[in-house]
Amino acid sequence: MFRSLGRIGFAALWILLNAGAARAQSYPTHVLRLIVPFAAGGLNDTAARLIQPHLEKALGQTVVVENRTGATGIVGAELVARAAPDGHTLLMVASSYTVLPATTAVLPYDSERDLTPIALMGTNPLLFIVNAQVQAKTLGEFIALAKANPGKLNYATPGAASQTRFVAELWSGRAGIKMQHIPYRGGAPAVQSVIAGQTEFSALSPLVSLPQIEAGSVRALAVGSLARYPQLPNVPTVAESGFPDFEAIQWVGLLTTAGTPKSVVDRLNSEVNKALKNSDLIAKLAQEGMLPAGGTPDEFRNLIATEIKNWKETARAADIKPE
């Protein structure tokens, strides 16, 4: 009798495993939803609409981009976290995703456990800029200026809970300087404040700062990527400027619901990586100041985990209280 029950148990397990494999092989079976947790026109939305036709062609199914805004991206992320784990609901996130655990007291999902990374799609460095009249041509000279004027220099950010604030606090802590934080409502007003001299420093995306650098309205002291930025080949990295391994990048990437079969995640990862070799997509990403990324789901997972840890530590060190 026990032997028969054992055979029945193994048979049931075999059926379940093969049913899961069959579902993965038949993926996708219906329309995919690509959730953008911010309004149309932003970087998340642009990235979603750039990858959409490539996924549709590769998967043979319609991909519908949906803007589900609210609570700094939390509403859209929660929707995907609670979706069926079958790979038919995707989420386009930006690097602000890893800041939320440090700025939000209670999230309705776990950023590492409830969502599964698929692929990093694109990156750009934050550009460390100063007002054109600031008497500093290098990061070292700016540090000396800040130390000579403790607490008198201001830095602009696109918001109190923005990645720029955390990058500025992390870097200034390592540099041993103290600046005053001035938050604005977005990157455009933040860069305008630096141009006008209302603030002396910021760390902003190329999309808002590169045109001002090229116009001479602000000066670039360093770039946040570990490699030099192609559009600014003569500007050193922060790491080259005395802060080894310091990296400050923005990124966009795809996630899906935790528990989605690995074969489905791998399929999506493969298709995104293939798309990122398309010259037209590369050119359109460049227009947004982005460089194609790609890589494995595990590499993307490690990036997310590292940033969440870093920003939580930065919040504690800078006494930034979650709300």
C-alpha positions as CSV (number, residue, x, y, z in Angstrom):
1,M,0.0,0.0,0.0
2,F,2.8,2.5,1.0
3,R,4.7,1.6,-2.1
4,S,1.5,2.4,-4.2
5,L,1.1,5.7,-2.5
6,G,4.8,6.5,-3.2
7,R,4.3,5.8,-6.9
8,I,1.2,8.0,-6.9
9,G,3.1,10.8,-5.2
10,F,5.9,10.6,-7.7
11,A,3.4,10.5,-10.5
12,A,1.6,13.6,-9.2
13,L,4.9,15.5,-8.9
14,W,5.9,14.5,-12.4
15,I,2.6,15.8,-13.8
16,L,3.0,19.1,-11.9
17,L,6.5,19.6,-13.1
18,N,5.7,18.8,-16.7
19,A,2.6,21.0,-16.6
20,G,4.7,23.9,-15.5
21,A,7.2,23.2,-18.3
22,A,4.4,23.1,-20.8
23,R,3.1,26.5,-19.7
24,A,6.5,28.0,-20.0
25,Q,6.9,26.6,-23.5
26,S,3.6,28.0,-24.6
27,Y,4.3,31.5,-23.2
28,P,2.9,33.9,-24.0
29,T,-0.7,32.8,-24.3
30,H,-2.4,36.2,-24.4
31,V,-1.8,40.0,-24.4
32,L,1.0,41.3,-22.2
33,R,0.6,44.4,-20.0
34,L,3.7,46.6,-19.6
35,I,3.0,48.8,-16.6
36,V,4.7,52.2,-16.4
37,P,4.4,53.6,-12.8
38,F,4.7,57.2,-13.9
39,A,3.0,59.6,-16.3
40,A,3.4,59.5,-20.1
41,G,6.5,61.4,-21.4
42,G,9.0,60.4,-18.7
43,L,12.0,58.2,-19.1
44,N,10.1,55.1,-17.9
45,D,7.3,55.7,-20.4
46,T,9.7,56.4,-23.2
47,A,11.7,53.2,-22.5
48,A,8.5,51.1,-22.4
49,R,7.4,52.4,-25.7
50,L,10.8,51.8,-27.3
51,I,10.9,48.2,-26.2
52,Q,7.2,47.5,-26.9
53,P,7.4,46.8,-30.6
54,H,10.5,44.6,-30.2
55,L,8.7,42.5,-27.6
56,E,5.6,42.2,-29.7
57,K,7.6,41.0,-32.7
58,A,9.7,38.5,-30.7
59,L,6.8,37.1,-28.6
60,G,4.0,37.2,-31.2
61,Q,1.6,38.9,-28.9
62,T,0.3,42.4,-28.3
63,V,2.1,44.3,-25.6
64,V,-0.1,47.1,-24.1
65,V,1.7,49.9,-22.3
66,E,-0.3,51.2,-19.3
67,N,0.5,54.2,-17.2
68,R,-0.5,53.5,-13.7
69,T,0.7,56.5,-11.7
70,G,0.6,57.4,-8.1
71,A,2.7,57.5,-4.9
72,T,6.1,58.0,-6.6
73,G,5.7,54.8,-8.6
74,I,4.4,52.6,-5.7
75,V,0.9,52.1,-7.2
76,G,2.2,50.6,-10.5
77,A,4.8,48.5,-8.7
78,E,2.2,47.1,-6.3
79,L,-0.1,46.2,-9.2
80,V,2.7,44.0,-10.8
81,A,3.7,42.6,-7.4
82,R,0.1,41.3,-6.9
83,A,-0.3,40.0,-10.5
84,A,-0.4,36.4,-11.6
85,P,3.2,35.1,-11.7
86,D,3.1,34.1,-15.4
87,G,5.1,36.8,-17.2
88,H,2.1,38.5,-18.7
89,T,2.4,41.6,-16.5
90,L,5.7,43.5,-16.7
91,L,6.9,46.6,-15.0
92,M,9.3,49.3,-16.4
93,V,11.1,50.8,-13.4
94,A,13.8,53.4,-13.0
95,S,16.5,53.8,-10.4
96,S,14.1,55.6,-8.2
97,Y,12.7,52.1,-7.5
98,T,15.7,51.5,-5.2
99,V,15.4,54.8,-3.4
100,L,11.8,54.1,-2.2
101,P,12.8,51.6,0.5
102,A,14.9,54.3,2.1
103,T,12.3,57.1,1.8
104,T,9.0,55.2,2.5
105,A,8.2,54.0,5.9
106,V,5.9,51.2,4.8
107,L,5.8,49.8,1.2
108,P,2.9,47.6,0.2
109,Y,5.4,45.1,-1.4
110,D,8.9,44.0,-0.8
111,S,11.2,45.5,-3.5
112,E,13.5,42.5,-3.6
113,R,11.1,39.6,-2.8
114,D,7.9,40.4,-4.6
115,L,9.2,41.4,-8.0
116,T,11.7,39.5,-10.2
117,P,14.3,41.3,-12.4
118,I,14.2,40.5,-16.1
119,A,16.8,42.8,-17.6
120,L,18.5,46.2,-17.2
121,M,17.6,48.1,-20.3
122,G,19.6,51.4,-20.3
123,T,21.8,53.5,-18.1
124,N,23.2,57.0,-17.9
125,P,25.6,58.7,-15.5
126,L,24.6,61.5,-13.2
127,L,26.7,64.5,-14.2
128,F,28.2,66.5,-11.4
129,I,27.7,70.1,-12.4
130,V,28.3,73.5,-10.9
131,N,27.3,77.1,-11.7
132,A,29.6,78.5,-14.4
133,Q,30.8,81.2,-12.1
134,V,31.9,78.8,-9.3
135,Q,35.7,79.0,-8.9
136,A,36.3,75.3,-9.3
137,K,37.3,73.4,-12.4
138,T,37.7,70.0,-10.8
139,L,36.0,68.0,-8.1
140,G,39.0,68.4,-5.9
141,E,38.8,72.2,-6.3
142,F,35.1,72.2,-5.5
143,I,35.8,70.1,-2.3
144,A,38.4,72.7,-1.2
145,L,35.9,75.5,-1.9
146,A,33.2,73.7,0.2
147,K,35.6,73.1,3.0
148,A,36.6,76.8,3.0
149,N,32.9,77.7,3.2
150,P,31.4,75.1,5.4
151,G,27.6,74.9,5.1
152,K,27.4,77.9,2.8
153,L,27.1,76.0,-0.6
154,N,23.8,74.8,-1.8
155,Y,22.9,71.8,-3.9
156,A,19.8,71.4,-6.1
157,T,17.8,68.2,-6.5
158,P,14.6,67.2,-8.4
159,G,12.9,66.5,-5.1
160,A,13.5,65.6,-1.4
161,A,13.2,61.9,-2.1
162,S,15.1,61.9,-5.4
163,Q,18.1,59.8,-6.2
164,T,20.1,63.0,-6.7
165,R,19.7,63.8,-3.0
166,F,21.0,60.4,-2.0
167,V,23.9,60.6,-4.4
168,A,24.9,64.1,-3.2
169,E,24.7,63.1,0.4
170,L,26.7,59.9,-0.1
171,W,29.4,61.7,-2.1
172,S,29.6,64.8,0.2
173,G,29.9,62.5,3.2
174,R,32.8,60.7,1.6
175,A,34.3,64.0,0.6
176,G,34.0,65.4,4.1
177,I,32.0,68.4,3.1
178,K,28.6,69.8,4.1
179,M,26.2,71.5,1.7
180,Q,22.6,72.7,2.1
181,H,19.9,70.8,0.3
182,I,17.4,72.7,-1.9
183,P,14.7,70.5,-3.4
184,Y,12.9,71.4,-6.6
185,R,9.9,69.9,-8.5
186,G,11.9,68.0,-11.2
187,G,15.2,68.0,-13.0
188,A,14.5,71.0,-15.2
189,P,13.9,73.5,-12.4
190,A,16.9,72.0,-10.5
191,V,19.3,72.7,-13.4
192,Q,17.8,76.2,-13.9
193,S,18.6,76.9,-10.2
194,V,22.3,76.0,-10.8
195,I,22.3,78.2,-14.0
196,A,20.9,81.1,-12.1
197,G,23.3,80.7,-9.2
198,Q,20.6,80.0,-6.6
199,T,22.4,76.7,-6.0
200,E,26.1,76.0,-6.7
201,F,26.0,72.2,-7.3
202,S,23.9,69.3,-8.5
203,A,24.1,65.8,-9.9
204,L,21.6,65.4,-12.8
205,S,20.9,63.3,-15.8
206,P,22.4,64.2,-19.2
207,L,18.9,64.8,-20.6
208,V,18.6,68.0,-18.5
209,S,22.2,68.9,-17.9
210,L,24.1,68.1,-21.1
211,P,22.5,70.9,-23.2
212,Q,23.4,73.4,-20.5
213,I,27.0,72.1,-20.3
214,E,27.4,72.4,-24.1
215,A,25.9,75.9,-23.9
216,G,28.4,76.9,-21.2
217,S,25.6,77.7,-18.7
218,V,27.0,75.1,-16.2
219,R,30.3,73.3,-15.8
220,A,30.7,69.6,-15.6
221,L,33.2,68.5,-12.9
222,A,32.8,64.7,-13.2
223,V,30.5,61.9,-14.4
224,G,29.0,59.3,-12.2
225,S,29.7,56.2,-14.3
226,L,32.8,54.1,-13.8
227,A,33.7,54.7,-17.5
228,R,33.8,58.1,-19.1
229,Y,30.7,59.3,-20.8
230,P,31.0,59.2,-24.6
231,Q,29.4,62.7,-25.0
232,L,31.9,64.2,-22.5
233,P,35.2,62.3,-23.1
234,N,37.3,64.9,-21.5
235,V,35.4,65.0,-18.2
236,P,36.8,62.5,-15.6
237,T,34.7,60.1,-13.6
238,V,34.0,60.6,-9.9
239,A,36.1,57.5,-9.4
240,E,39.0,59.0,-11.3
241,S,38.7,62.2,-9.2
242,G,39.7,60.5,-5.9
243,F,36.7,58.3,-5.1
244,P,37.5,54.8,-6.2
245,D,34.6,52.6,-7.2
246,F,32.1,55.5,-6.6
247,E,29.3,55.1,-9.1
248,A,26.2,57.2,-9.6
249,I,24.0,56.2,-12.5
250,Q,20.4,56.3,-13.5
251,W,18.8,53.3,-15.2
252,V,15.6,51.8,-16.5
253,G,14.8,48.1,-16.5
254,L,12.1,45.4,-16.7
255,L,10.7,43.5,-13.7
256,T,7.8,41.0,-13.4
257,T,6.0,39.3,-10.6
258,A,7.9,37.0,-8.3
259,G,7.3,33.4,-8.8
260,T,7.2,33.7,-12.6
261,P,8.9,30.5,-14.1
262,K,12.6,30.9,-14.7
263,S,12.2,29.8,-18.3
264,V,9.8,32.7,-18.9
265,V,12.1,35.2,-17.3
266,D,15.0,33.9,-19.3
267,R,13.0,34.2,-22.5
268,L,12.1,37.8,-21.8
269,N,15.7,38.5,-20.8
270,S,17.0,37.0,-24.1
271,E,14.5,39.1,-26.2
272,V,15.4,42.4,-24.4
273,N,19.2,41.7,-24.9
274,K,18.6,41.0,-28.6
275,A,16.6,44.2,-28.9
276,L,19.4,46.2,-27.3
277,K,21.6,45.3,-30.2
278,N,19.2,47.0,-32.7
279,S,20.9,50.1,-34.1
280,D,17.6,52.0,-34.3
281,L,16.8,51.3,-30.6
282,I,20.3,52.3,-29.6
283,A,20.0,55.6,-31.4
284,K,16.6,56.3,-29.8
285,L,18.0,55.5,-26.3
286,A,20.9,57.9,-27.0
287,Q,18.4,60.7,-27.7
288,E,17.3,60.2,-24.1
289,G,20.9,60.3,-22.9
290,M,20.8,56.5,-22.3
291,L,23.4,53.8,-23.1
292,P,22.1,50.3,-23.8
293,A,22.7,47.9,-20.9
294,G,21.4,44.4,-20.9
295,G,22.9,41.5,-19.0
296,T,21.5,38.7,-16.9
297,P,18.6,38.8,-14.4
298,D,21.0,38.0,-11.6
299,E,23.2,41.0,-12.6
300,F,20.2,43.2,-12.5
301,R,19.1,41.7,-9.1
302,N,22.5,42.4,-7.6
303,L,22.4,46.0,-8.8
304,I,19.0,46.5,-7.2
305,A,20.1,44.9,-3.9
306,T,23.3,46.9,-3.8
307,E,21.5,50.2,-4.4
308,I,18.8,49.5,-1.8
309,K,21.4,48.8,0.8
310,N,23.5,51.8,-0.1
311,W,20.5,54.2,0.0
312,K,19.3,52.9,3.3
313,E,22.8,53.4,4.8
314,T,23.0,56.9,3.3
315,A,19.6,57.8,4.8
316,R,20.7,56.8,8.2
317,A,24.0,58.7,7.9
318,A,22.3,61.8,6.6
319,D,19.4,61.5,9.0
320,I,16.9,61.4,6.2
321,K,13.7,60.1,7.8
322,P,11.3,57.8,5.8
323,E,7.8,59.2,5.5
